[in-house]
Amino acid sequence: MQDKTGKSKKEFIPVLGKIIKSHRENLKKSIYMISAESYTPRSTWRDVEFGVSKNINLSTFCKIAEGLDITPWELLKELCETLGDDFSFSDLD
């Protein structure tokens, strides 16, 4: 099954990465700067932004949201809106 962006359900991390990168760039911050400010490893930011991360845990998701000056709920809501109504996290392997 595909979402409204034409991506398969297994590609939610790359979609999340694009959202995160967009917010970070709007803040005019480098990965180095934002990772230091949010106490999150630079490699974690890079892996999520480039969509190469296999998974993301809740605490990392929350730290990334805070680093972007948004709430985790706002980030999750934007992710869900981008993925579309057909997307379900329960369908992920």
C-alpha distance (Angstrom), angle and dihedral (degrees) to the residues before:
residue distance angle dihedral
M1 . . .
Q2 3.79 . .
D3 3.78 132.1 .
K4 3.81 125.9 -131.6
T5 3.80 91.2 -85.9
G6 3.81 89.3 60.7
K7 3.78 92.9 -112.4
S8 3.78 124.7 127.9
K9 3.77 119.2 -110.5
K10 3.79 90.3 -107.2
E11 3.79 90.7 65.1
F12 3.79 99.5 69.1
I13 3.83 92.2 116.2
P14 3.84 92.6 60.9
V15 3.81 89.4 48.6
L16 3.79 89.9 49.3
G17 3.81 88.8 47.9
K18 3.79 92.3 55.6
I19 3.79 91.0 50.0
I20 3.80 91.9 48.6
K21 3.80 92.6 46.9
S22 3.80 91.2 50.2
H23 3.81 92.2 52.0
R24 3.81 92.1 45.2
E25 3.80 92.4 50.1
N26 3.82 90.6 47.9
L27 3.80 86.7 56.9
K28 3.82 88.1 50.2
K29 3.79 91.8 -128.5
S30 3.77 129.1 140.0
I31 3.78 121.2 -130.9
Y32 3.80 87.3 -110.7
M33 3.81 92.9 54.4
I34 3.80 97.5 43.5
S35 3.80 93.6 45.1
A36 3.80 90.7 53.2
E37 3.80 92.2 47.6
S38 3.81 93.1 48.6
Y39 3.82 96.3 40.8
T40 3.80 89.3 -123.5
P41 3.81 120.9 132.9
R42 3.79 114.1 -100.9
S43 3.80 88.9 -129.7
T44 3.80 90.1 58.7
W45 3.81 92.0 54.2
R46 3.79 91.3 45.4
D47 3.80 94.4 47.8
V48 3.79 93.2 49.4
E49 3.81 94.4 43.9
F50 3.80 92.0 49.4
G51 3.79 91.5 44.9
V52 3.79 94.8 -123.0
S53 3.79 95.9 117.0
K54 3.80 112.0 107.3
N55 3.78 93.8 -150.0
I56 3.79 141.9 -12.7
N57 3.77 125.6 -139.0
L58 3.78 124.0 -137.1
S59 3.79 96.7 -109.0
T60 3.81 91.3 52.3
F61 3.81 90.7 46.8
C62 3.82 89.3 52.5
K63 3.82 93.4 47.2
I64 3.80 90.5 50.3
A65 3.81 91.4 49.6
E66 3.79 91.1 49.2
G67 3.80 90.1 48.4
L68 3.80 87.7 55.2
D69 3.82 90.8 50.6
I70 3.80 92.2 -116.6
T71 3.78 131.8 107.0
P72 3.79 120.6 -102.0
W73 3.81 86.7 -117.0
E74 3.83 91.5 57.1
L75 3.79 90.9 50.0
L76 3.81 92.5 47.0
K77 3.80 91.4 46.6
E78 3.81 91.5 51.8
L79 3.81 90.1 48.0
C80 3.80 92.2 50.5
E81 3.80 92.4 46.7
T82 3.79 90.5 50.8
L83 3.79 93.8 47.3
G84 3.79 92.9 48.2
D85 3.78 136.7 -138.8
D86 3.81 94.6 -63.8
F87 3.79 92.2 62.7
S88 3.80 118.8 100.1
F89 3.78 126.0 178.7
S90 3.80 88.5 -151.6
D91 3.81 89.3 66.8
L92 3.81 92.9 61.0
D93 3.79 118.7 105.2
